[in-house]
Amino acid sequence: MEKKILALQLTHILGEDFPRDWVEGLLEVPKQPQLGDLAFPCFQLAKSFQTSPAIIAKDLAAKLKHDIIAHVEPAGGYVNIFLNQRFITQHTLKEILSEQQSFGNQTFGNGQTVLLDMSAPNIAKPFSMGHLRSTVIGNALANLAEKCGYQTVKINYLGDYGTQFGKLLAAYKLWGDEEKVRENTIEELTKLYVTFHEQAQQDESLVDEGREWFKKLENQDEEAIALWQWFKDESLEAFDTIYELLGITFDSMRGEAYYTDKMEATVHLLNERNLLQTSEGAQVVKLEEENLPPCLIKKSNGTTIYATRDLTAAIDRYNTYQFDEALYVVGNEQSLHFQQIKLVLDKLGFEWAKDVKHIGFGMMLQSGKKMSTRQGKTILLEDVLHEAINTAETSIHEKNPTLQNKREVARQVGVGAVIFHDLKHDRRNDVEFSLQDMLTFEGDTAPYLQYAYARAFSLLRKGEFDRSQADIDWHDSQAWPVIKQLRAFPEVIAQAYTRYDPSKLARYLLDVAQAFNTYYAHTRILDKEQATARLTLVYSFTIVMKEGLSVLGIQAPSEM
């Protein structure tokens, strides 16, 4: 609100040559609080006004006035703006208390549909830490989209098709033990998959055998289909356990196999538009004009590839959901693939191709290296989640042995720790897997945020806070840093979504908790005369913290 009001005032002073949106974009928060709550740099105005930024700042400071402003100070080429703390405090608390969980909601989504392709683990393989990123980033983006007024469709595009299944079927037929596989399906299938790649390095004929089994799968061979369905059913049961722990649900579980009988229509359409060309026996779409390698549609042996399925899936999804935006939450290493997919869709004449966006993210590394199932180098997400929960339960038992529902609180804390450890990083960067860092209950972690929330809730209980008697008509300079942080919540929500970066929200919540903890450490909140006013602030903090964590997919226990 403050930026928009100040931008409007500055535009009136500067003239119509300086649009409000441009002016608003220049407003910034000074790094040092003594320099004001907001600052407007005048350096870009010097050329237009043919004078120094310092003179422009002095002139603007003399003219800038509004109820939300306490005073203005020119400083070099900046206009430093100090806000009316009492006015902003009242307005902020009133807004939070009246809106509750809807505080921070935006309307720019305007009911449009955002489709998210996320998670997408491969069946017949364990759910590794490597797939955590797409899952939690996608879920957070979906929650942010809904907070901004969009409707969302979350699709778990299961990796249940492709040449890797030909390799797995070949491995099972060569070395599989049905009894062992039935007893421990995922673990045994993973061993078979690793064995296949180890043996294939010595015997290249195994690669051809894998291709032959995939061809059987595409041709609906009865044995191949039966084995594939068995592997898939077992995998989905294992995945459901993990999704339930994470608290994540989907609107569609259509995997790659769903498009088996729909790909020929896509190939026909590509032919119809004269886009398919033959290259070394394979069928491709040339992308030379875009300085990209060709997009492979069919291999020389006639089998399809994941690009064929992704094109078919995109067309089917638009026909089904009429999406306004389709976000593919997939690793950075697939950047070229999605450039190709988007260009081919555009060449097919689909106007909505411009709304297809690849939301890339860095890898989950182990000792600086990528995790790999085929090399047997992977860490299982379910193991990490259970260890996090058990660690949390041990810590809770030591610090608060009388706490009710210890296991449930431990689940919220442990799972929250794993999710937040991922989301606090810029999604584009790699994340080094560290169980120790993930489970630290101090510092930049979810438990730190959850404990701040639980501490605030404890104050509300001790002070017997009654929401109906909340007091917003007060001002406390020590509370001002907390007020400013709470006030920023709507803007942070908007930024986190428009930049497709949940870490904006995660880092913000750390700032909010730090401001609150500082206030708590230096203020007698339950002071008899000021308790109601101060508890109103505490209550407002709990609303924002709980909602912020919820958007990230993390629960906030009221006791720890």
C-alpha positions as a Python dict, from the first residue, in 0.01 Angstrom:
ca = {
    (1, 'M'): (0, 0, 0),
    (2, 'E'): (270, 250, 102),
    (3, 'K'): (467, 213, -220),
    (4, 'K'): (158, 265, -436),
    (5, 'I'): (53, 576, -242),
    (6, 'L'): (401, 725, -247),
    (7, 'A'): (447, 641, -616),
    (8, 'L'): (121, 822, -694),
    (9, 'Q'): (232, 1128, -496),
    (10, 'L'): (575, 1133, -662),
    (11, 'T'): (419, 1098, -1007),
    (12, 'H'): (199, 1402, -941),
    (13, 'I'): (510, 1599, -847),
    (14, 'L'): (733, 1471, -1128),
    (15, 'G'): (476, 1487, -1408),
    (16, 'E'): (311, 1244, -1650),
    (17, 'D'): (642, 1160, -1821),
    (18, 'F'): (722, 944, -1519),
    (19, 'P'): (458, 663, -1491),
    (20, 'R'): (350, 545, -1147),
    (21, 'D'): (461, 185, -1208),
    (22, 'W'): (811, 305, -1303),
    (23, 'V'): (831, 527, -996),
    (24, 'E'): (703, 247, -771),
    (25, 'G'): (969, 14, -910),
    (26, 'L'): (1242, 257, -796),
    (27, 'L'): (1122, 279, -436),
    (28, 'E'): (1342, 67, -212),
    (29, 'V'): (1391, -28, 152),
    (30, 'P'): (1713, 122, 295),
    (31, 'K'): (1958, -126, 443),
    (32, 'Q'): (1996, 90, 754),
    (33, 'P'): (1668, 170, 941),
    (34, 'Q'): (1800, 514, 1044),
    (35, 'L'): (1785, 608, 675),
    (36, 'G'): (1408, 572, 670),
    (37, 'D'): (1144, 310, 595),
    (38, 'L'): (1152, 370, 219),
    (39, 'A'): (1384, 560, -12),
    (40, 'F'): (1348, 706, -361),
    (41, 'P'): (1670, 734, -566),
    (42, 'C'): (1684, 1035, -798),
    (43, 'F'): (1983, 940, -1015),
    (44, 'Q'): (1774, 834, -1316),
    (45, 'L'): (1601, 1175, -1311),
    (46, 'A'): (1917, 1382, -1345),
    (47, 'K'): (1926, 1372, -1726),
    (48, 'S'): (1558, 1465, -1763),
    (49, 'F'): (1577, 1761, -1523),
    (50, 'Q'): (1930, 1866, -1623),
    (51, 'T'): (2039, 1899, -1262),
    (52, 'S'): (2206, 1692, -989),
    (53, 'P'): (2028, 1405, -807),
    (54, 'A'): (2090, 1584, -474),
    (55, 'I'): (1901, 1897, -588),
    (56, 'I'): (1615, 1687, -724),
    (57, 'A'): (1597, 1495, -393),
    (58, 'K'): (1584, 1819, -194),
    (59, 'D'): (1302, 1954, -413),
    (60, 'L'): (1100, 1632, -390),
    (61, 'A'): (1147, 1611, -11),
    (62, 'A'): (997, 1959, 28),
    (63, 'K'): (689, 1874, -177),
    (64, 'L'): (617, 1512, -72),
    (65, 'K'): (334, 1500, 183),
    (66, 'H'): (71, 1243, 288),
    (67, 'D'): (-98, 1105, 600),
    (68, 'I'): (121, 794, 588),
    (69, 'I'): (438, 1006, 602),
    (70, 'A'): (587, 1123, 933),
    (71, 'H'): (871, 1317, 774),
    (72, 'V'): (1101, 1320, 471),
    (73, 'E'): (1476, 1382, 453),
    (74, 'P'): (1688, 1443, 143),
    (75, 'A'): (2023, 1260, 164),
    (76, 'G'): (2257, 1296, -131),
    (77, 'G'): (2064, 1167, -430),
    (78, 'Y'): (1798, 994, -219),
    (79, 'V'): (1466, 1097, -70),
    (80, 'N'): (1447, 911, 263),
    (81, 'I'): (1089, 860, 376),
    (82, 'F'): (992, 791, 737),
    (83, 'L'): (642, 651, 768),
    (84, 'N'): (379, 748, 1023),
    (85, 'Q'): (428, 455, 1260),
    (86, 'R'): (100, 496, 1449),
    (87, 'F'): (-104, 521, 1127),
    (88, 'I'): (67, 219, 966),
    (89, 'T'): (44, 13, 1289),
    (90, 'Q'): (-332, 69, 1315),
    (91, 'H'): (-390, 1, 948),
    (92, 'T'): (-177, -317, 947),
    (93, 'L'): (-326, -474, 1260),
    (94, 'K'): (-679, -388, 1149),
    (95, 'E'): (-620, -550, 812),
    (96, 'I'): (-467, -868, 957),
    (97, 'L'): (-736, -909, 1223),
    (98, 'S'): (-1022, -855, 978),
    (99, 'E'): (-881, -1075, 701),
    (100, 'Q'): (-717, -1348, 914),
    (101, 'Q'): (-597, -1631, 684),
    (102, 'S'): (-692, -1431, 374),
    (103, 'F'): (-444, -1158, 467),
    (104, 'G'): (-192, -1137, 186),
    (105, 'N'): (-438, -1259, -76),
    (106, 'Q'): (-399, -1107, -422),
    (107, 'T'): (-657, -1075, -699),
    (108, 'F'): (-439, -1046, -1009),
    (109, 'G'): (-491, -1417, -1081),
    (110, 'N'): (-851, -1327, -1163),
    (111, 'G'): (-968, -1689, -1157),
    (112, 'Q'): (-735, -1793, -1440),
    (113, 'T'): (-612, -2153, -1450),
    (114, 'V'): (-251, -2245, -1376),
    (115, 'L'): (-147, -2601, -1451),
    (116, 'L'): (157, -2743, -1272),
    (117, 'D'): (350, -3048, -1393),
    (118, 'M'): (532, -3153, -1075),
    (119, 'S'): (688, -3435, -873),
    (120, 'A'): (686, -3702, -1149),
    (121, 'P'): (883, -3983, -983),
    (122, 'N'): (967, -4290, -1189),
    (123, 'I'): (773, -4604, -1107),
    (124, 'A'): (964, -4915, -1009),
    (125, 'K'): (1225, -4693, -847),
    (126, 'P'): (1238, -4561, -491),
    (127, 'F'): (1124, -4204, -427),
    (128, 'S'): (1462, -4040, -380),
    (129, 'M'): (1568, -3703, -241),
    (130, 'G'): (1625, -3603, -603),
    (131, 'H'): (1247, -3592, -659),
    (132, 'L'): (1180, -3391, -344),
    (133, 'R'): (1260, -3062, -517),
    (134, 'S'): (998, -3081, -793),
    (135, 'T'): (741, -3201, -540),
    (136, 'V'): (778, -2929, -275),
    (137, 'I'): (859, -2643, -515),
    (138, 'G'): (558, -2734, -727),
    (139, 'N'): (330, -2757, -424),
    (140, 'A'): (448, -2421, -288),
    (141, 'L'): (396, -2256, -629),
    (142, 'A'): (45, -2402, -647),
    (143, 'N'): (-35, -2261, -301),
    (144, 'L'): (111, -1924, -398),
    (145, 'A'): (-94, -1922, -718),
    (146, 'E'): (-414, -1988, -522),
    (147, 'K'): (-316, -1713, -277),
    (148, 'C'): (-290, -1481, -578),
    (149, 'G'): (-636, -1563, -710),
    (150, 'Y'): (-561, -1840, -960),
    (151, 'Q'): (-725, -2180, -992),
    (152, 'T'): (-469, -2458, -1001),
    (153, 'V'): (-441, -2804, -1152),
    (154, 'K'): (-161, -3012, -1001),
    (155, 'I'): (-50, -3297, -1226),
    (156, 'N'): (182, -3574, -1111),
    (157, 'Y'): (322, -3678, -1448),
    (158, 'L'): (448, -4018, -1340),
    (159, 'G'): (750, -4160, -1517),
    (160, 'D'): (573, -4483, -1606),
    (161, 'Y'): (690, -4528, -1965),
    (162, 'G'): (999, -4507, -2184),
    (163, 'T'): (1311, -4707, -2265),
    (164, 'Q'): (1407, -4747, -1899),
    (165, 'F'): (1111, -4981, -1859),
    (166, 'G'): (1235, -5193, -2145),
    (167, 'K'): (1564, -5225, -1954),
    (168, 'L'): (1381, -5309, -1632),
    (169, 'L'): (1164, -5572, -1800),
    (170, 'A'): (1473, -5725, -1961),
    (171, 'A'): (1652, -5727, -1625),
    (172, 'Y'): (1358, -5893, -1451),
    (173, 'K'): (1334, -6162, -1717),
    (174, 'L'): (1709, -6229, -1693),
    (175, 'W'): (1771, -6216, -1319),
    (176, 'G'): (1444, -6149, -1139),
    (177, 'D'): (1313, -6366, -856),
    (178, 'E'): (932, -6331, -839),
    (179, 'E'): (914, -6421, -470),
    (180, 'K'): (1178, -6165, -372),
    (181, 'V'): (1018, -5897, -588),
    (182, 'R'): (676, -5959, -433),
    (183, 'E'): (823, -5937, -82),
    (184, 'N'): (1013, -5612, -139),
    (185, 'T'): (916, -5480, -481),
    (186, 'I'): (1082, -5139, -506),
    (187, 'E'): (1411, -5244, -346),
    (188, 'E'): (1444, -5554, -565),
    (189, 'L'): (1352, -5371, -885),
    (190, 'T'): (1609, -5103, -806),
    (191, 'K'): (1875, -5372, -764),
    (192, 'L'): (1777, -5521, -1100),
    (193, 'Y'): (1793, -5179, -1270),
    (194, 'V'): (2141, -5112, -1128),
    (195, 'T'): (2255, -5463, -1227),
    (196, 'F'): (2133, -5409, -1584),
    (197, 'H'): (2344, -5094, -1624),
    (198, 'E'): (2648, -5260, -1470),
    (199, 'Q'): (2617, -5563, -1699),
    (200, 'A'): (2539, -5352, -2006),
    (201, 'Q'): (2880, -5189, -1975),
    (202, 'Q'): (3031, -5534, -2033),
    (203, 'D'): (2770, -5670, -2277),
    (204, 'E'): (2627, -5417, -2526),
    (205, 'S'): (2370, -5668, -2652),
    (206, 'L'): (2175, -5604, -2331),
    (207, 'V'): (2094, -5253, -2455),
    (208, 'D'): (1929, -5401, -2764),
    (209, 'E'): (1738, -5645, -2545),
    (210, 'G'): (1610, -5354, -2338),
    (211, 'R'): (1496, -5175, -2653),
    (212, 'E'): (1319, -5488, -2772),
    (213, 'W'): (1124, -5517, -2444),
    (214, 'F'): (1021, -5151, -2467),
    (215, 'K'): (900, -5216, -2822),
    (216, 'K'): (694, -5505, -2683),
    (217, 'L'): (548, -5268, -2426),
    (218, 'E'): (453, -5018, -2698),
    (219, 'N'): (302, -5298, -2904),
    (220, 'Q'): (87, -5402, -2605),
    (221, 'D'): (256, -5740, -2557),
    (222, 'E'): (54, -5925, -2293),
    (223, 'E'): (348, -6029, -2071),
    (224, 'A'): (517, -5688, -2092),
    (225, 'I'): (193, -5508, -1999),
    (226, 'A'): (123, -5742, -1705),
    (227, 'L'): (471, -5694, -1556),
    (228, 'W'): (459, -5317, -1613),
    (229, 'Q'): (117, -5290, -1440),
    (230, 'W'): (243, -5490, -1142),
    (231, 'F'): (547, -5267, -1103),
    (232, 'K'): (330, -4956, -1134),
    (233, 'D'): (71, -5063, -874),
    (234, 'E'): (341, -5142, -619),
    (235, 'S'): (513, -4809, -684),
    (236, 'L'): (196, -4603, -644),
    (237, 'E'): (127, -4765, -308),
    (238, 'A'): (478, -4671, -189),
    (239, 'F'): (448, -4318, -328),
    (240, 'D'): (115, -4259, -153),
    (241, 'T'): (281, -4314, 185),
    (242, 'I'): (533, -4039, 110),
    (243, 'Y'): (278, -3793, -29),
    (244, 'E'): (64, -3845, 280),
    (245, 'L'): (363, -3765, 503),
    (246, 'L'): (433, -3450, 302),
    (247, 'G'): (66, -3352, 304),
    (248, 'I'): (61, -3313, -75),
    (249, 'T'): (-225, -3411, -306),
    (250, 'F'): (-274, -3398, -684),
    (251, 'D'): (-560, -3333, -921),
    (252, 'S'): (-431, -3581, -1179),
    (253, 'M'): (-194, -3879, -1168),
    (254, 'R'): (-181, -3930, -1544),
    (255, 'G'): (166, -4050, -1628),
    (256, 'E'): (346, -4087, -1958),
    (257, 'A'): (177, -4421, -2034),
    (258, 'Y'): (-164, -4249, -2053),
    (259, 'Y'): (-58, -4101, -2386),
    (260, 'T'): (48, -4430, -2549),
    (261, 'D'): (-254, -4445, -2781),
    (262, 'K'): (-264, -4068, -2838),
    (263, 'M'): (84, -4008, -2975),
    (264, 'E'): (4, -4115, -3331),
    (265, 'A'): (-239, -3823, -3355),
    (266, 'T'): (48, -3589, -3265),
    (267, 'V'): (280, -3751, -3522),
    (268, 'H'): (1, -3719, -3782),
    (269, 'L'): (-44, -3351, -3697),
    (270, 'L'): (331, -3289, -3732),
    (271, 'N'): (322, -3461, -4071),
    (272, 'E'): (17, -3263, -4175),
    (273, 'R'): (201, -2936, -4101),
    (274, 'N'): (508, -3062, -4293),
    (275, 'L'): (725, -3038, -3983),
    (276, 'L'): (859, -3396, -3972),
    (277, 'Q'): (1182, -3482, -4147),
    (278, 'T'): (1384, -3802, -4164),
    (279, 'S'): (1734, -3794, -4020),
    (280, 'E'): (1944, -4113, -4004),
    (281, 'G'): (1626, -4319, -4005),
    (282, 'A'): (1467, -4122, -3720),
    (283, 'Q'): (1186, -3866, -3748),
    (284, 'V'): (1266, -3519, -3620),
    (285, 'V'): (1150, -3158, -3623),
    (286, 'K'): (1437, -2935, -3737),
    (287, 'L'): (1504, -2628, -3522),
    (288, 'E'): (1809, -2494, -3705),
    (289, 'E'): (1660, -2147, -3747),
    (290, 'E'): (1636, -2122, -3368),
    (291, 'N'): (1998, -2246, -3329),
    (292, 'L'): (1881, -2558, -3149),
    (293, 'P'): (1935, -2927, -3225),
    (294, 'P'): (1642, -3113, -3384),
    (295, 'C'): (1359, -3238, -3164),
    (296, 'L'): (1348, -3619, -3190),
    (297, 'I'): (994, -3752, -3237),
    (298, 'K'): (1048, -4118, -3336),
    (299, 'K'): (1362, -4327, -3315),
    (300, 'S'): (1490, -4524, -3613),
    (301, 'N'): (1329, -4842, -3474),
    (302, 'G'): (988, -4671, -3470),
    (303, 'T'): (958, -4624, -3093),
    (304, 'T'): (855, -4291, -2946),
    (305, 'I'): (1055, -4073, -2709),
    (306, 'Y'): (959, -3852, -2415),
    (307, 'A'): (936, -3546, -2644),
    (308, 'T'): (654, -3718, -2834),
    (309, 'R'): (472, -3783, -2508),
    (310, 'D'): (532, -3431, -2373),
    (311, 'L'): (393, -3274, -2693),
    (312, 'T'): (90, -3503, -2679),
    (313, 'A'): (39, -3433, -2307),
    (314, 'A'): (58, -3055, -2357),
    (315, 'I'): (-206, -3065, -2632),
    (316, 'D'): (-432, -3293, -2427),
    (317, 'R'): (-395, -3076, -2116),
    (318, 'Y'): (-489, -2759, -2300),
    (319, 'N'): (-793, -2931, -2453),
    (320, 'T'): (-893, -3060, -2108),
    (321, 'Y'): (-822, -2760, -1884),
    (322, 'Q'): (-792, -2457, -2117),
    (323, 'F'): (-504, -2341, -1898),
    (324, 'D'): (-381, -1981, -1896),
    (325, 'E'): (-37, -2088, -1782),
    (326, 'A'): (137, -2427, -1774),
    (327, 'L'): (434, -2455, -1538),
    (328, 'Y'): (671, -2748, -1580),
    (329, 'V'): (854, -2780, -1248),
    (330, 'V'): (1145, -2985, -1378),
    (331, 'G'): (1523, -2972, -1322),
    (332, 'N'): (1751, -2723, -1495),
    (333, 'E'): (1910, -3003, -1698),
    (334, 'Q'): (1587, -3028, -1902),
    (335, 'S'): (1608, -2666, -2019),
    (336, 'L'): (1690, -2758, -2381),
    (337, 'H'): (1410, -3015, -2392),
    (338, 'F'): (1147, -2761, -2291),
    (339, 'Q'): (1283, -2501, -2533),
    (340, 'Q'): (1232, -2760, -2807),
    (341, 'I'): (883, -2857, -2687),
    (342, 'K'): (769, -2494, -2672),
    (343, 'L'): (906, -2420, -3021),
    (344, 'V'): (744, -2728, -3176),
    (345, 'L'): (408, -2637, -3018),
    (346, 'D'): (449, -2287, -3160),
    (347, 'K'): (531, -2426, -3507),
    (348, 'L'): (212, -2636, -3483),
    (349, 'G'): (24, -2306, -3456),
    (350, 'F'): (-86, -2328, -3093),
    (351, 'E'): (-112, -1971, -2963),
    (352, 'W'): (-103, -2098, -2603),
    (353, 'A'): (254, -2226, -2653),
    (354, 'K'): (372, -1889, -2518),
    (355, 'D'): (207, -1974, -2185),
    (356, 'V'): (412, -2293, -2142),
    (357, 'K'): (697, -2221, -1898),
    (358, 'H'): (981, -2433, -1768),
    (359, 'I'): (1035, -2367, -1396),
    (360, 'G'): (1383, -2511, -1362),
    (361, 'F'): (1566, -2591, -1041),
    (362, 'G'): (1909, -2707, -933),
    (363, 'M'): (2003, -3060, -840),
    (364, 'M'): (2004, -3223, -499),
    (365, 'L'): (2370, -3313, -463),
    (366, 'Q'): (2542, -3571, -248),
    (367, 'S'): (2904, -3484, -171),
    (368, 'G'): (2894, -3241, -462),
    (369, 'K'): (2769, -3502, -712),
    (370, 'K'): (2431, -3578, -866),
    (371, 'M'): (2238, -3865, -713),
    (372, 'S'): (2186, -4154, -957),
    (373, 'T'): (1960, -4458, -929),
    (374, 'R'): (2134, -4643, -1212),
    (375, 'Q'): (2466, -4614, -1026),
    (376, 'G'): (2306, -4706, -695),
    (377, 'K'): (2389, -4362, -552),
    (378, 'T'): (2069, -4230, -404),
    (379, 'I'): (1915, -4135, -70),
    (380, 'L'): (1557, -4238, -7),
    (381, 'L'): (1317, -3959, 84),
    (382, 'E'): (1106, -4183, 306),
    (383, 'D'): (1414, -4273, 513),
    (384, 'V'): (1503, -3904, 552),
    (385, 'L'): (1147, -3812, 654),
    (386, 'H'): (1129, -4085, 919),
    (387, 'E'): (1472, -3996, 1056),
    (388, 'A'): (1371, -3630, 1075),
    (389, 'I'): (1051, -3721, 1261),
    (390, 'N'): (1236, -3948, 1505),
    (391, 'T'): (1499, -3680, 1572),
    (392, 'A'): (1227, -3423, 1633),
    (393, 'E'): (1047, -3658, 1872),
    (394, 'T'): (1367, -3716, 2072),
    (395, 'S'): (1426, -3342, 2097),
    (396, 'I'): (1067, -3275, 2205),
    (397, 'H'): (1080, -3549, 2467),
    (398, 'E'): (1395, -3393, 2617),
    (399, 'K'): (1267, -3033, 2618),
    (400, 'N'): (895, -3082, 2682),
    (401, 'P'): (828, -3434, 2817),
    (402, 'T'): (469, -3352, 2921),
    (403, 'L'): (364, -3236, 2572),
    (404, 'Q'): (52, -3405, 2441),
    (405, 'N'): (56, -3566, 2093),
    (406, 'K'): (437, -3577, 2080),
    (407, 'R'): (442, -3799, 1770),
    (408, 'E'): (208, -3573, 1572),
    (409, 'V'): (407, -3261, 1665),
    (410, 'A'): (728, -3447, 1577),
    (411, 'R'): (579, -3530, 1236),
    (412, 'Q'): (496, -3163, 1174),
    (413, 'V'): (842, -3052, 1285),
    (414, 'G'): (1040, -3325, 1109),
    (415, 'V'): (858, -3303, 777),
    (416, 'G'): (862, -2924, 796),
    (417, 'A'): (1241, -2932, 845),
    (418, 'V'): (1289, -3135, 527),
    (419, 'I'): (1056, -2916, 317),
    (420, 'F'): (1199, -2585, 440),
    (421, 'H'): (1560, -2694, 391),
    (422, 'D'): (1476, -2719, 20),
    (423, 'L'): (1253, -2414, -18),
    (424, 'K'): (1482, -2166, 159),
    (425, 'H'): (1724, -2195, -134),
    (426, 'D'): (1679, -2012, -462),
    (427, 'R'): (1524, -2288, -673),
    (428, 'R'): (1775, -2234, -955),
    (429, 'N'): (2071, -2328, -734),
    (430, 'D'): (2192, -2677, -645),
    (431, 'V'): (2128, -2795, -290),
    (432, 'E'): (2381, -3008, -103),
    (433, 'F'): (2208, -3285, 86),
    (434, 'S'): (2296, -3265, 453),
    (435, 'L'): (2085, -3448, 705),
    (436, 'Q'): (2263, -3263, 985),
    (437, 'D'): (2179, -2917, 844),
    (438, 'M'): (1826, -3025, 763),
    (439, 'L'): (1757, -3140, 1117),
    (440, 'T'): (1918, -2850, 1303),
    (441, 'F'): (1653, -2696, 1523),
    (442, 'E'): (1817, -2355, 1533),
    (443, 'G'): (1906, -2096, 1270),
    (444, 'D'): (1753, -2084, 921),
    (445, 'T'): (1523, -2380, 968),
    (446, 'A'): (1154, -2463, 986),
    (447, 'P'): (1180, -2568, 1354),
    (448, 'Y'): (1310, -2217, 1432),
    (449, 'L'): (997, -2070, 1270),
    (450, 'Q'): (765, -2325, 1429),
    (451, 'Y'): (914, -2259, 1772),
    (452, 'A'): (863, -1883, 1730),
    (453, 'Y'): (501, -1954, 1644),
    (454, 'A'): (455, -2190, 1941),
    (455, 'R'): (619, -1937, 2175),
    (456, 'A'): (379, -1667, 2053),
    (457, 'F'): (85, -1901, 2103),
    (458, 'S'): (203, -1970, 2457),
    (459, 'L'): (198, -1595, 2529),
    (460, 'L'): (-160, -1573, 2402),
    (461, 'R'): (-261, -1856, 2637),
    (462, 'K'): (-84, -1708, 2938),
    (463, 'G'): (-228, -1363, 2870),
    (464, 'E'): (-576, -1512, 2811),
    (465, 'F'): (-598, -1306, 2495),
    (466, 'D'): (-950, -1237, 2372),
    (467, 'R'): (-960, -1159, 2003),
    (468, 'S'): (-1285, -966, 2040),
    (469, 'Q'): (-1105, -716, 2268),
    (470, 'A'): (-801, -664, 2044),
    (471, 'D'): (-641, -320, 2065),
    (472, 'I'): (-504, -160, 1747),
    (473, 'D'): (-501, 202, 1865),
    (474, 'W'): (-145, 221, 1995),
    (475, 'H'): (214, 280, 1895),
    (476, 'D'): (537, 127, 2023),
    (477, 'S'): (866, 205, 1849),
    (478, 'Q'): (1007, -130, 1965),
    (479, 'A'): (724, -305, 1779),
    (480, 'W'): (782, -110, 1457),
    (481, 'P'): (1027, -364, 1299),
    (482, 'V'): (765, -638, 1351),
    (483, 'I'): (487, -422, 1205),
    (484, 'K'): (694, -345, 897),
    (485, 'Q'): (762, -713, 841),
    (486, 'L'): (398, -813, 884),
    (487, 'R'): (298, -530, 649),
    (488, 'A'): (519, -672, 376),
    (489, 'F'): (343, -1010, 362),
    (490, 'P'): (106, -934, 69),
    (491, 'E'): (391, -792, -141),
    (492, 'V'): (611, -1094, -66),
    (493, 'I'): (331, -1332, -170),
    (494, 'A'): (297, -1149, -502),
    (495, 'Q'): (672, -1145, -564),
    (496, 'A'): (720, -1511, -471),
    (497, 'Y'): (462, -1616, -727),
    (498, 'T'): (541, -1376, -1012),
    (499, 'R'): (909, -1474, -985),
    (500, 'Y'): (820, -1844, -934),
    (501, 'D'): (1049, -1846, -631),
    (502, 'P'): (915, -1983, -299),
    (503, 'S'): (1247, -1893, -133),
    (504, 'K'): (1126, -1529, -132),
    (505, 'L'): (856, -1634, 114),
    (506, 'A'): (1083, -1870, 309),
    (507, 'R'): (1348, -1602, 366),
    (508, 'Y'): (1078, -1349, 454),
    (509, 'L'): (940, -1575, 728),
    (510, 'L'): (1288, -1598, 878),
    (511, 'D'): (1300, -1216, 887),
    (512, 'V'): (955, -1200, 1050),
    (513, 'A'): (1054, -1455, 1317),
    (514, 'Q'): (1380, -1274, 1388),
    (515, 'A'): (1199, -941, 1429),
    (516, 'F'): (943, -1102, 1661),
    (517, 'N'): (1206, -1281, 1870),
    (518, 'T'): (1398, -954, 1913),
    (519, 'Y'): (1077, -781, 2024),
    (520, 'Y'): (998, -1068, 2262),
    (521, 'A'): (1348, -1051, 2415),
    (522, 'H'): (1330, -675, 2488),
    (523, 'T'): (964, -624, 2576),
    (524, 'R'): (748, -724, 2872),
    (525, 'I'): (462, -838, 2655),
    (526, 'L'): (242, -940, 2948),
    (527, 'D'): (285, -604, 3121),
    (528, 'K'): (-47, -543, 3298),
    (529, 'E'): (-124, -204, 3140),
    (530, 'Q'): (-9, -283, 2786),
    (531, 'A'): (-74, -657, 2760),
    (532, 'T'): (-383, -632, 2539),
    (533, 'A'): (-214, -407, 2282),
    (534, 'R'): (104, -614, 2274),
    (535, 'L'): (-83, -944, 2258),
    (536, 'T'): (-277, -805, 1960),
    (537, 'L'): (59, -776, 1785),
    (538, 'V'): (155, -1127, 1896),
    (539, 'Y'): (-175, -1262, 1765),
    (540, 'S'): (-121, -1086, 1431),
    (541, 'F'): (225, -1243, 1412),
    (542, 'T'): (76, -1592, 1460),
    (543, 'I'): (-172, -1533, 1177),
    (544, 'V'): (99, -1432, 929),
    (545, 'M'): (348, -1700, 1039),
    (546, 'K'): (93, -1982, 1024),
    (547, 'E'): (-37, -1873, 684),
    (548, 'G'): (313, -1824, 545),
    (549, 'L'): (422, -2171, 657),
    (550, 'S'): (100, -2320, 522),
    (551, 'V'): (167, -2172, 178),
    (552, 'L'): (508, -2345, 184),
    (553, 'G'): (336, -2671, 278),
    (554, 'I'): (448, -2670, 643),
    (555, 'Q'): (230, -2703, 952),
    (556, 'A'): (260, -2483, 1260),
    (557, 'P'): (212, -2665, 1595),
    (558, 'S'): (75, -2445, 1874),
    (559, 'E'): (296, -2627, 2127),
    (560, 'M'): (645, -2775, 2097),
}
